[in-house]
Amino acid sequence: MLKPKTLFALPNLLTYARILIIPLIFWLIFRRDYGHSNFIAAALFVLASITDYLDGYLSRKWKLISELGKFLDPIADKLLVTAVLLALAATKFGAYATGIATLIVMREIFVSGLREYLGNAQIKMPVSKLAKWKTASQFFAIGFLIGGMRAPADEILVLLYNAGVALLALSAGLTVITGWQYFRKAVRHMKD
């Protein structure tokens, strides 16, 4: 049974908040009747992204690392990235960006499956530094994409959106590399 100290520790509360804010961001992306909804969605997404860094930092600093946090934190990241990428693909993306988003979602599902398989075999697959960079590049890309998604006539917002697409392509490259790294590690254990 989870102890209240773990269940209600600030790092875990930040993770819960990251999960709970996803429907609001998703809804704001689809709002057409309010001109600033994309900026609010972008701000909430950035705030949610910051909680990813903050919950890990506070867990280590306060020595509150818990099994619940280790379990929920990567799930919260994947839910946030996947939900927002799907919303963006449905509202704004062309074929190129939708293809990149699909590649990212496929990798997330693939690595989650590998982790589950290896977890059943009592084999841990820790997050690599490159995978952390991948997540950070996804967060930046998506923040830019949300912020620049509704103003085709505004040059700055078009630039912001295009920067988001470029960062999304970079994160897709990191996605492929880290997915391959995890797969190679898993294959070594599967041979055993």
Contact map, one row per residue, 1 for C-alpha under 8 A:
111000000000000000000000000000000000000000000000000000000000000000000000000000000000000000000000000000000000000000000000000000000000000000000000000000000000000000000000000000000000000000000000
111101100000000000000000000000000000000000000000000000000000000000000000000000000000000000000000000000000000000000000000000000000000000000000000000000000000000000000000000000000000000000000000
111111100000000000000000000000000000000000000000000000000000000000000000000000000000000000000000000000000000000000000000000000000000000000000000000000000000000000000000000000000000000000000000
011111111000000000000000000000000000000000000000000000000000000000000000000000000000000000000000000000000000000000000000000000000000000000000000000000000000000000000000000000000000000000000000
001111111000000000000000000000000000000000000000000000000000000000000000000000000000000000000000000000000000000000000000000000000000000000000000000000000000000000000000000000000000000000000000
011111111001000000000000000000000000000000000000000000000000000101010000000000000000000000000000000000000000000000000000000000000000000000000000000000000000000000000000000000000000000000000000
011111111001100000000000000000000000000000000000000000000000000000010000000000000000000000000000000000000000000000000000000000000000000000000000000000000000000000000000000000000000000000000000
000111111101100000000000000000000000000000000000000000000000000000000000000000000000000000000000000000000000000000000000000000000000000000000000000000000000000000000000000000000000000000000000
000111111111100000000000000000000000000000000000000000000000000100000000000000000000000000000000000000000000000000000000000000000000000000000000000000000000000000000000000000000000000000000000
000000011111110000000000000000000000000000000000000000100100000000000000000000000000000000000000000000000000000000000000000000000000000000000000000000000000000000000000000000000000000000000000
000000001111111000000000000000000000000000000000000001110110000100001000000000000000000000000000000000000000000000000000000000000000000000000000000000000000000000000000000000000000000000000000
000001111111111100000000000000000000000000000000000000100000000000011000000000000000000000000000000000000000000000000000000000000000000000000000000000000000000000000000000000000000000000000000
000000111111111110000000000000000000000000000000000000000000000000000000000000000000000000000000000000000000000000000000000000000000000000000000000000000000000000000000000000000000000000000000
000000000111111111000000000000000000000000000000001101100000000000000000000000000000000000000000000000000000000000000000000000000000000000000000000000000000000000000000000000000000000000000000
000000000011111111100000000000000000000000000000001100100000000000001001100100000000000000000000000000000000000000000000000000000000000000000000000000000000000000000000000000000000000000000000
000000000001111111110000000000000000000000000000000000000000000000000000000100000000000000000000000000000000000000000000000000000000000000000000000000000000000000000000000000000000000000000000
000000000000111111111000000000000000000000000001000000000000000000000000000000000000000000000000000000000000000000000000000000000000000000000000000000000000000000000000000000000000000000000000
000000000000011111111100000000000000000000000001101100000000000000000000000100010000000000000000000000000000000000000000000000000000000000000000000000000000000000000000000000000000000000000000
000000000000001111111100000000000000000000000000000000000000000000000000000100110000000000000000000000000000000000000000000000000000000000000000000000000000000000000000000000000000000000000000
000000000000000111111110000000000000000000000000000000000000000000000000000000000000000000000000000000000000000000000000000000000000000000000000000000000000000000000000000000000000000000000000
000000000000000011111111100000000000000000010001000000000000000000000000000000000000000000000000000000000000000000000000000000000000000000000000000000000000000000000000000000000000000000000000
000000000000000001111111110000000000000000000000000000000000000000000000000000110011000000000000000000000000000000000000000000000000000000000000000000000000000000000000000000000000000000000000
000000000000000000011111111000000000000000000000000000000000000000000000000000000000000000000000000000000000000000000000000000000000000000000000000000000000000000000000000000000000000000000000
000000000000000000001111111100000000000010000000000000000000000000000000000000000000000000000000000000000000000000000000000000000000000000000000000000000000000000000000000000000000000000000000
000000000000000000001111111110000000000011011000000000000000000000000000000000000001000000000000000000000000000000000000000000000000000000000000000000000000000000000000000000000000000000000000
000000000000000000000111111111000000000010000000000000000000000000000000000000000011001000000000000000000000000000000000000000000000000000000000000000000000000000000000000000000000000000000000
000000000000000000000011111111100000000000000000000000000000000000000000000000000000000000000000000000000000000000000000000000000000000000000000000000000000000000000000000000000000000000000000
000000000000000000000001111111100000110110000000000000000000000000000000000000000000000000000000000000000000000000000000000000000000000000000000000000000000000000000000000000000000000000000000
000000000000000000000000111111100000110010000000000000000000000000000000000000000000001100100000000000000000000000000000000000000000000000000000010000000000000000000000000000000000000000000000
000000000000000000000000011111110000000000000000000000000000000000000000000000000000001000100000000000000000000000000000000000000000000000000000000000000000000000000000000000000000000000000000
000000000000000000000000001111111100100000000000000000000000000000000000000000000000000000000000000000000000000000000000000000000000000000000000000000000000000000000000000000000000000000000000
000000000000000000000000000001111110000000000000000000000000000000000000000000000000000000000000000000000000000000000000000000000000000000000000000000000000000000000000000000000000000000000000
000000000000000000000000000000111110000000000000000000000000000000000000000000000000000000000000000000000000000000000000000000000000000000000000000000000000000000000000000000000000000000000000
000000000000000000000000000000111111100000000000000000000000000000000000000000000000000000000000000000000000000000000000000000000000000000000000000000000000000000000000000000000000000000000000
000000000000000000000000000000011111110000000000000000000000000000000000000000000000000000000000000000000000000000000000000000000000000000000000000000000000000000000000000000000000000000000000
000000000000000000000000000000000111111100000000000000000000000000000000000000000000000000000000000000000000000000000000000000000000000000000000000000000000000000000000000000000000000000000000
000000000000000000000000000110100111111110000000000000000000000000000000000000000000000000000000000000000000000000000000000000000000000000000000000000000000000000000000000000000000000000000000
000000000000000000000000000110000011111111000000000000000000000000000000000000000000000000000000000000000000000000000000000000000000000000000000011111000000000000000000000000000000000000000000
000000000000000000000000000000000001111111100000000000000000000000000000000000000000000000000000000000000000000000000000000000000000000000000000011000000000000000000000000000000000000000000000
000000000000000000000000000100000001111111110000000000000000000000000000000000000000000000000000000000000000000000000000000000000000000000000000000000000000000000000000000000000000000000000000
000000000000000000000001110110000000111111111000000000000000000000000000000000000000000000000000000000000000000000000000000000000000000000000000011000000000000000000000000000000000000000000000
000000000000000000000000100000000000011111111100000000000000000000000000000000000000000000000000000000000000000000000000000000000000000000000011011000000000000000000000000000000000000000000000
000000000000000000000000000000000000001111111110000000000000000000000000000000000000000000000000000000000000000000000000000000000000000000000010000000000000000000000000000000000000000000000000
000000000000000000001000100000000000000111111111000000000000000000000000000000000000000000000000000000000000000000000000000000000000000000000000000000000000000000000000000000000000000000000000
000000000000000000000000100000000000000011111111100000000000000000000000000000000000000000000000000000000000000000000000000000000000000000000010000000000000000000000000000000000000000000000000
000000000000000000000000000000000000000001111111110000000000000000000000000000000000000000000000000000000000000000000000000000000000000000110010000000000000000000000000000000000000000000000000
000000000000000000000000000000000000000000111111111000000000000000000000000000000000000000000000000000000000000000000000000000000000000000000000000000000000000000000000000000000000000000000000
000000000000000011001000000000000000000000011111111100000000000000000000000000000000000000000000000000000000000000000000000000000000000000000000000000000000000000000000000000000000000000000000
000000000000000001000000000000000000000000001111111110000000000000000000000000000000000000000000000000000000000000000000000000000000000000100000000000000000000000000000000000000000000000000000
000000000000000000000000000000000000000000000111111111000000000000000000000000000000000000000000000000000000000000000000000000000000000000000000000000000000000000000000000000000000000000000000
000000000000011001000000000000000000000000000011111111100000000000000000000000000000000000000000000000000000000000000000000000000000000000000000000000000000000000000000000000000000000000000000
000000000000011001000000000000000000000000000001111111110000000000000000100010000000000000000000000000000000000000000000000000000000000000000000000000000000000000000000000000000000000000000000
000000000000000000000000000000000000000000000000111111111000000000000000000000000000000000000000000000000000000000000000000000000000000000000000000000000000000000000000000000000000000000000000
000000000010010000000000000000000000000000000000011111111100000000000000000000000000000000000000000000000000000000000000000000000000000000000000000000000000000000000000000000000000000000000000
000000000111011000000000000000000000000000000000001111111110000000000000000000000000000000000000000000000000000000000000000000000000000000000000000000000000000000000000000000000000000000000000
000000000010000000000000000000000000000000000000000111111111000000000000000000000000000000000000000000000000000000000000000000000000000000000000000000000000000000000000000000000000000000000000
000000000000000000000000000000000000000000000000000011111111100000000000000000000000000000000000000000000000000000000000000000000000000000000000000000000000000000000000000000000000000000000000
000000000110000000000000000000000000000000000000000001111111111100000000000000000000000000000000000000000000000000000000000000000000000000000000000000000000000000000000000000000000000000000000
000000000010000000000000000000000000000000000000000000111111111110000000000000000000000000000000000000000000000000000000000000000000000000000000000000000000000000000000000000000000000000000000
000000000000000000000000000000000000000000000000000000011111111110000000000000000000000000000000000000000000000000000000000000000000000000000000000000000000000000000000000000000000000000000000
000000000000000000000000000000000000000000000000000000001111111100000000000000000000000000000000000000000000000000000000000000000000000000000000000000000000000000000000000000000000000000000000
000000000000000000000000000000000000000000000000000000000111111100000000000000000000000000000000000000000000000000000000000000000000000000000000000000000000000000000000000000000000000000000000
000000000000000000000000000000000000000000000000000000000111111110000000000000000000000000000000000000000000000000000000000000000000000000000000000000000000000000000000000000000000000000000000
000001001010000000000000000000000000000000000000000000000111111111000000000000000000000000000000000000000000000000000000000000000000000000000000000000000000000000000000000000000000000000000000
000000000000000000000000000000000000000000000000000000000011001111101100000000000000000000000000000000000000000000000000000000000000000000000000000000000000000000000000000000000000000000000000
000001000000000000000000000000000000000000000000000000000000000111111100000000000000000000000000000000000000000000000000000000000000000000000000000000000000000000000000000000000000000000000000
000000000000000000000000000000000000000000000000000000000000000011111110000000000000000000000000000000000000000000000000000000000000000000000000000000000000000000000000000000000000000000000000
000001100001000000000000000000000000000000000000000000000000000001111111000000000000000000000000000000000000000000000000000000000000000000000000000000000000000000000000000000000000000000000000
000000000011001000000000000000000000000000000000000000000000000011111111100000000000000000000000000000000000000000000000000000000000000000000000000000000000000000000000000000000000000000000000
000000000000000000000000000000000000000000000000000000000000000011111111110000000000000000000000000000000000000000000000000000000000000000000000000000000000000000000000000000000000000000000000
000000000000000000000000000000000000000000000000000000000000000000111111111000000000000000000000000000000000000000000000000000000000000000000000000000000000000000000000000000000000000000000000
000000000000001000000000000000000000000000000000000000000000000000011111111100000000000000000000000000000000000000000000000000000000000000000000000000000000000000000000000000000000000000000000
000000000000001000000000000000000000000000000000000100000000000000001111111110000000000000000000000000000000000000000000000000000000000000000000000000000000000000000000000000000000000000000000
000000000000000000000000000000000000000000000000000000000000000000000111111111000000000000000000000000000000000000000000000000000000000000000000000000000000000000000000000000000000000000000000
000000000000000000000000000000000000000000000000000000000000000000000011111111100000000000000000000000000000000000000000000000000000000000000000000000000000000000000000000000000000000000000000
000000000000001101100000000000000000000000000000000000000000000000000001111111110000000000000000000000000000000000000000000000000000000000000000000000000000000000000000000000000000000000000000
000000000000000000000000000000000000000000000000000100000000000000000000111111111000000000000000000000000000000000000000000000000000001000000000000000000000000000000000000000000000000000000000
000000000000000000000000000000000000000000000000000000000000000000000000011111111100000000000000000000000001000000000000000000000000000000000000000000000000000000000000000000000000000000000000
000000000000000000100100000000000000000000000000000000000000000000000000001111111110000000000000000000000000000000000000000000000000000000000000000000000000000000000000000000000000000000000000
000000000000000001100100000000000000000000000000000000000000000000000000000111111111000000000000000000000000000000000000000000000000000000000000000000000000000000000000000000000000000000000000
000000000000000000000000000000000000000000000000000000000000000000000000000011111111100000000000000000000000000000000000000000000000000001100100000000000000000000000000000000000000000000000000
000000000000000000000000000000000000000000000000000000000000000000000000000001111111110000000000000000001000000000000000000000000000000000000000000000000000000000000000000000000000000000000000
000000000000000000000100010000000000000000000000000000000000000000000000000000111111111000000000000000000000000000000000000000000000000000000000000000000000000000000000000000000000000000000000
000000000000000000000100110000000000000000000000000000000000000000000000000000011111111100000000000000000000000000000000000000000000000000000100000000000000000000000000000000000000000000000000
000000000000000000000000000000000000000000000000000000000000000000000000000000001111111110000000000010000000000000000000000000000000000000000100000000000000000000000000000000000000000000000000
000000000000000000000000000000000000000000000000000000000000000000000000000000000111111111000000000010000000000000000000000000000000000000000000000000000000000000000000000000000000000000000000
000000000000000000000000010011000000000000000000000000000000000000000000000000000011111111100000000000000000000000000000000000000000000000000000000000000000000000000000000000000000000000000000
000000000000000000000000000010000000000000000000000000000000000000000000000000000001111111111000000000000000000000000000000000000000000000000000110000000000000000000000000000000000000000000000
000000000000000000000000000000000000000000000000000000000000000000000000000000000000111111111100110010000000000000000000000000000000000000000000000000000000000000000000000000000000000000000000
000000000000000000000000000000000000000000000000000000000000000000000000000000000000011111111000000000000000000000000000000000000000000000000000000000000000000000000000000000000000000000000000
000000000000000000000000000011000000000000000000000000000000000000000000000000000000001111111000000000000000000000000000000000000000000000000000000000000000000000000000000000000000000000000000
000000000000000000000000000000000000000000000000000000000000000000000000000000000000000111111100000000000000000000000000000000000000000000000000000010000000000000000000000000000000000000000000
000000000000000000000000000000000000000000000000000000000000000000000000000000000000000111111111110000000000000000000000000000000000000000000000000000000000000000000000000000000000000000000000
000000000000000000000000000000000000000000000000000000000000000000000000000000000000000010011111110000000000000000000000000000000000000000000000000000000000000000000000000000000000000000000000
000000000000000000000000000000000000000000000000000000000000000000000000000000000000000000001111111000000000000000000000000000000000000000000000000000000000000000000000000000000000000000000000
000000000000000000000000000000000000000000000000000000000000000000000000000000000000000000001111111100000000000000000000000000000000000000000000000000000000000000000000000000000000000000000000
000000000000000000000000000000000000000000000000000000000000000000000000000000000000000010001111111110000000000000000000000000000000000000000000000000000000000000001001100000000000000000000000
000000000000000000000000000000000000000000000000000000000000000000000000000000000000000010001111111111000000000000000000000000000000000000000000000000000000000000000000000000000000000000000000
000000000000000000000000000000000000000000000000000000000000000000000000000000000000000000000011111111100000000000000000000000000000000000000000000000000000000000000000000000000000000000000000
000000000000000000000000000000000000000000000000000000000000000000000000000000000000000000000001111111110000000000000000000000000000000000000000000000000000000000000001100100000000000000000000
000000000000000000000000000000000000000000000000000000000000000000000000000000000000110010000000111111111000000000000000000000000000000000000000000000000000000000000001000100000000000000000000
000000000000000000000000000000000000000000000000000000000000000000000000000000000000000000000000011111111100000000000000000000000000000000000000000000000000000000000000000000000000000000000000
000000000000000000000000000000000000000000000000000000000000000000000000000000000000000000000000001111111110000000000000000000000000000000000000000000000000000000000000000100000000000000000000
000000000000000000000000000000000000000000000000000000000000000000000000000000000000000000000000000111111111000000000000000000000000000000000000000000000000000000000000000100100000000000000000
000000000000000000000000000000000000000000000000000000000000000000000000000000000100000000000000000011111111100000000000000000000000000000000000000000000000000000000000000000000000000000000000
000000000000000000000000000000000000000000000000000000000000000000000000000000000000000000000000000001111111110000000000000000000000000000000000000000000000000000000000000000000000000000000000
000000000000000000000000000000000000000000000000000000000000000000000000000000000000000000000000000000111111111000000000000000000000000000000000000000000000000000000000000000110010000000000000
000000000000000000000000000000000000000000000000000000000000000000000000000001000000000000000000000000011111111100000000000000000000000000000000000000000000000000000000000000000000000000000000
000000000000000000000000000000000000000000000000000000000000000000000000000000000000000000000000000000001111111110000000000000000000000000000000000000000000000000000000000000000000000000000000
000000000000000000000000000000000000000000000000000000000000000000000000000000000000000000000000000000000111111111000000000000000000000000000000000000000000000000000000000000000010000000000000
000000000000000000000000000000000000000000000000000000000000000000000000000000000000000000000000000000000011111111100000000000000000000000000000000000000000000000000000000000000010011000000000
000000000000000000000000000000000000000000000000000000000000000000000000000000000000000000000000000000000001111111110000000000000000000000000000000000000000000000000000000000000000000000000000
000000000000000000000000000000000000000000000000000000000000000000000000000000000000000000000000000000000000111111111000000000000000000000000000000000000000000000000000000000000000000000000000
000000000000000000000000000000000000000000000000000000000000000000000000000000000000000000000000000000000000011111111100000000000000000000000000000000000000000000000000000000000000011001000000
000000000000000000000000000000000000000000000000000000000000000000000000000000000000000000000000000000000000001111111110000110000000000000000000000000000000000000000000000000000000000000000000
000000000000000000000000000000000000000000000000000000000000000000000000000000000000000000000000000000000000000111111111000000000000000000000000000000000000000000000000000000000000000000000000
000000000000000000000000000000000000000000000000000000000000000000000000000000000000000000000000000000000000000011111111100000000000000000000000000000000000000000000000000000000000000000000000
000000000000000000000000000000000000000000000000000000000000000000000000000000000000000000000000000000000000000001111111111110000000000000000000000000000000000000000000000000000000000001001000
000000000000000000000000000000000000000000000000000000000000000000000000000000000000000000000000000000000000000000111111111100000000000000000000000000000000000000000000000000000000000000000000
000000000000000000000000000000000000000000000000000000000000000000000000000000000000000000000000000000000000000000011111111000000000000000000000000000000000000000000000000000000000000000000000
000000000000000000000000000000000000000000000000000000000000000000000000000000000000000000000000000000000000000000001111111000000000000000000000000000000000000000000000000000000000000000000000
000000000000000000000000000000000000000000000000000000000000000000000000000000000000000000000000000000000000000000000111111100000000000000000000000000000000000000000000000000000000000000000000
000000000000000000000000000000000000000000000000000000000000000000000000000000000000000000000000000000000000000000000111111110000000000000000000000000000000000000000000000000000000000000000000
000000000000000000000000000000000000000000000000000000000000000000000000000000000000000000000000000000000000000000100110011111000000000000000000000000000000000000000000000000000000000000000000
000000000000000000000000000000000000000000000000000000000000000000000000000000000000000000000000000000000000000000100100001111100000000000000000000000000000000000000000000000000000010000000000
000000000000000000000000000000000000000000000000000000000000000000000000000000000000000000000000000000000000000000000000000111110000000000000000000000000000000000000000000000000000000000000000
000000000000000000000000000000000000000000000000000000000000000000000000000000000000000000000000000000000000000000000000000011111011000000000000000000000000000000000000000000000000000000000000
000000000000000000000000000000000000000000000000000000000000000000000000000000000000000000000000000000000000000000000000000001111111000000000000000000000000000000000000000000000000000000000000
000000000000000000000000000000000000000000000000000000000000000000000000000000000000000000000000000000000000000000000000000000111111100000000000000000000000000000000000000000000000000000000000
000000000000000000000000000000000000000000000000000000000000000000000000000000000000000000000000000000000000000000000000000000011111110000000000000000000000000000000000000001000100000000000000
000000000000000000000000000000000000000000000000000000000000000000000000000000000000000000000000000000000000000000000000000000111111111000000000000000000000000000000000000001100100000000000000
000000000000000000000000000000000000000000000000000000000000000000000000000000000000000000000000000000000000000000000000000000111111111100000000000000000000000000000000000000000000000000000000
000000000000000000000000000000000000000000000000000000000000000000000000000000000000000000000000000000000000000000000000000000001111111110000000000000000000000000000000000001000000000000000000
000000000000000000000000000000000000000000000000000000000000000000000000000000000000000000000000000000000000000000000000000000000111111111000000000000000000000000000000001001100000000000000000
000000000000000000000000000000000000000000000000000000000000000000000000000010000000000000000000000000000000000000000000000000000011111111100000000000000000000000000000001000000000000000000000
000000000000000000000000000000000000000000000000000000000000000000000000000000000000000000000000000000000000000000000000000000000001111111110000000000000000000000000000000000000000000000000000
000000000000000000000000000000000000000000000000000000000000000000000000000000000000000000000000000000000000000000000000000000000000111111111000000000000000000000000011011000000000000000000000
000000000000000000000000000000000000000000000000000000000000000000000000000000001000000000000000000000000000000000000000000000000000011111111100000000000000000000000011001000000000000000000000
000000000000000000000000000000000000000000000100100000000000000000000000000000001000000000000000000000000000000000000000000000000000001111111110000000000000000000000000000000000000000000000000
000000000000000000000000000000000000000000000100000000000000000000000000000000000000000000000000000000000000000000000000000000000000000111111111000000000000000000010010000000000000000000000000
000000000000000000000000000000000000000000000000000000000000000000000000000000000000000000000000000000000000000000000000000000000000000011111111100000000000000000111111001000000000000000000000
000000000000000000000000000000000000000000000000000000000000000000000000000000001001100000000000000000000000000000000000000000000000000001111111110000000000000000010001000000000000000000000000
000000000000000000000000000000000000000001101100000000000000000000000000000000000000000000000000000000000000000000000000000000000000000000111111111000000000000000010000000000000000000000000000
000000000000000000000000000000000000000001000000000000000000000000000000000000000000000000000000000000000000000000000000000000000000000000011111111100000000000110110000000000000000000000000000
000000000000000000000000000000000000000000000000000000000000000000000000000000000000000100000000000000000000000000000000000000000000000000001111111110000000000111111000000000000000000000000000
000000000000000000000000000010000000011011000000000000000000000000000000000000000000000100000000000000000000000000000000000000000000000000000111111110000000000010000000000000000000000000000000
000000000000000000000000000000000000011011000000000000000000000000000000000000000000000000000000000000000000000000000000000000000000000000000011111111000000100110000000000000000000000000000000
000000000000000000000000000000000000010000000000000000000000000000000000000000000000000000000000000000000000000000000000000000000000000000000001111111100000111110000000000000000000000000000000
000000000000000000000000000000000000010000000000000000000000000000000000000000000000000000010000000000000000000000000000000000000000000000000000111111110000110010000000000000000000000000000000
000000000000000000000000000000000000010000000000000000000000000000000000000000000000000000000000000000000000000000000000000000000000000000000000001111110000000000000000000000000000000000000000
000000000000000000000000000000000000000000000000000000000000000000000000000000000000000000000000000000000000000000000000000000000000000000000000000111111100110000000000000000000000000000000000
000000000000000000000000000000000000000000000000000000000000000000000000000000000000000000000000000000000000000000000000000000000000000000000000000011111110110000000000000000000000000000000000
000000000000000000000000000000000000000000000000000000000000000000000000000000000000000000000000000000000000000000000000000000000000000000000000000000111110010000000000000000000000000000000000
000000000000000000000000000000000000000000000000000000000000000000000000000000000000000000000000000000000000000000000000000000000000000000000000000000111111110000000000000000000000000000000000
000000000000000000000000000000000000000000000000000000000000000000000000000000000000000000000000000000000000000000000000000000000000000000000000000000011111111000000000000000000000000000000000
000000000000000000000000000000000000000000000000000000000000000000000000000000000000000000000000000000000000000000000000000000000000000000000000000000000111111100000000000000000000000000000000
000000000000000000000000000000000000000000000000000000000000000000000000000000000000000000000000000000000000000000000000000000000000000000000000001110110111111110000000000000000000000000000000
000000000000000000000000000000000000000000000000000000000000000000000000000000000000000000000000000000000000000000000000000000000000000000000000000110111111111111000000000000000000000000000000
000000000000000000000000000000000000000000000000000000000000000000000000000000000000000000000000000000000000000000000000000000000000000000000000000100000011111111100000000000000000000000000000
000000000000000000000000000000000000000000000000000000000000000000000000000000000000000000000000000000000000000000000000000000000000000000000001101100000001111111110000000000000000000000000000
000000000000000000000000000000000000000000000000000000000000000000000000000000000000000000000000000000000000000000000000000000000000000000000001111110000000111111111000000000000000000000000000
000000000000000000000000000000000000000000000000000000000000000000000000000000000000000000000000000000000000000000000000000000000000000000000000100000000000011111111100000000000000000000000000
000000000000000000000000000000000000000000000000000000000000000000000000000000000000000000000000000000000000000000000000000000000000000000001001100000000000001111111110000000000000000000000000
000000000000000000000000000000000000000000000000000000000000000000000000000000000000000000000000000000000000000000000000000000000000000000011111100000000000000111111111000000000000000000000000
000000000000000000000000000000000000000000000000000000000000000000000000000000000000000000000000100000000000000000000000000000000000000000001000100000000000000011111111100000000000000000000000
000000000000000000000000000000000000000000000000000000000000000000000000000000000000000000000000000000000000000000000000000000000000000000001000000000000000000001111111110000000000000000000000
000000000000000000000000000000000000000000000000000000000000000000000000000000000000000000000000000000000000000000000000000000000000000011011000000000000000000000111111111000000000000000000000
000000000000000000000000000000000000000000000000000000000000000000000000000000000000000000000000100110000000000000000000000000000000000011001100000000000000000000011111111100000000000000000000
000000000000000000000000000000000000000000000000000000000000000000000000000000000000000000000000100100000000000000000000000000000000000000000000000000000000000000001111111110000000000000000000
000000000000000000000000000000000000000000000000000000000000000000000000000000000000000000000000000000000000000000000000000000000000000010000000000000000000000000000111111111000000000000000000
000000000000000000000000000000000000000000000000000000000000000000000000000000000000000000000000000000000000000000000000000000000000011011001000000000000000000000000011111111100000000000000000
000000000000000000000000000000000000000000000000000000000000000000000000000000000000000000000000000110110000000000000000000000000000000000000000000000000000000000000001111111110000000000000000
000000000000000000000000000000000000000000000000000000000000000000000000000000000000000000000000000000000000000000000000000000000000000000000000000000000000000000000000111111111000000000000000
000000000000000000000000000000000000000000000000000000000000000000000000000000000000000000000000000000000000000000000000000000000110110000000000000000000000000000000000011111111100000000000000
000000000000000000000000000000000000000000000000000000000000000000000000000000000000000000000000000000010010000000000000000000000010010000000000000000000000000000000000001111111110000000000000
000000000000000000000000000000000000000000000000000000000000000000000000000000000000000000000000000000000010000000000000000000000000000000000000000000000000000000000000000111111111000000000000
000000000000000000000000000000000000000000000000000000000000000000000000000000000000000000000000000000000000000000000000000000000000000000000000000000000000000000000000000011111111100000000000
000000000000000000000000000000000000000000000000000000000000000000000000000000000000000000000000000000000000000000000000000000000110000000000000000000000000000000000000000001111111110000000000
000000000000000000000000000000000000000000000000000000000000000000000000000000000000000000000000000000000010011000000000000000000000000000000000000000000000000000000000000000111111111000000000
000000000000000000000000000000000000000000000000000000000000000000000000000000000000000000000000000000000000000000000000000000000000000000000000000000000000000000000000000000011111111100000000
000000000000000000000000000000000000000000000000000000000000000000000000000000000000000000000000000000000000000000000000000000000000000000000000000000000000000000000000000000001111111110000000
000000000000000000000000000000000000000000000000000000000000000000000000000000000000000000000000000000000000001001000000000010000000000000000000000000000000000000000000000000000111111111000000
000000000000000000000000000000000000000000000000000000000000000000000000000000000000000000000000000000000000001001000000000000000000000000000000000000000000000000000000000000000011111111100000
000000000000000000000000000000000000000000000000000000000000000000000000000000000000000000000000000000000000000000000000000000000000000000000000000000000000000000000000000000000001111111110000
000000000000000000000000000000000000000000000000000000000000000000000000000000000000000000000000000000000000000000000000000000000000000000000000000000000000000000000000000000000000111111111000
000000000000000000000000000000000000000000000000000000000000000000000000000000000000000000000000000000000000000001000100000000000000000000000000000000000000000000000000000000000000011111111100
000000000000000000000000000000000000000000000000000000000000000000000000000000000000000000000000000000000000000000000000000000000000000000000000000000000000000000000000000000000000001111111110
000000000000000000000000000000000000000000000000000000000000000000000000000000000000000000000000000000000000000000000000000000000000000000000000000000000000000000000000000000000000000111111111
000000000000000000000000000000000000000000000000000000000000000000000000000000000000000000000000000000000000000000000100000000000000000000000000000000000000000000000000000000000000000011111111
000000000000000000000000000000000000000000000000000000000000000000000000000000000000000000000000000000000000000000000000000000000000000000000000000000000000000000000000000000000000000001111111
000000000000000000000000000000000000000000000000000000000000000000000000000000000000000000000000000000000000000000000000000000000000000000000000000000000000000000000000000000000000000000111111
000000000000000000000000000000000000000000000000000000000000000000000000000000000000000000000000000000000000000000000000000000000000000000000000000000000000000000000000000000000000000000011111
